[in-house]
Amino acid sequence: MFFKPKETPSILKTDIVKSVKSLDYFEAINFLAVVNKANNPKLTNRECYSEATAVYSDDEQLSFLISQAFKTGLH
């Protein structure tokens, strides 16, 4: 499950979102699903992909998820 982000500097948000949005749609969804699965191993693949598609259209949440993965690593 993805949680509401705390404030991230706007420059970082922009760069992160641009980086992920530069991937094609399916690459971005696969990336987000893998990050979600790595952080939440009890979720099914279907649940991870479902959440990834929901997050993809929300730039704020997308930024948080990607920055969290880069800053803290995958758990």
Secondary structure, 3 states (H helix, E strand, C coil): CCCCCCCCCHHHHHHHHHHHHCCCHHHHHHHHHHHHHHHCCCCCHHHHHHHHHHHHCCHHHHHHHHHHHHHHCCC
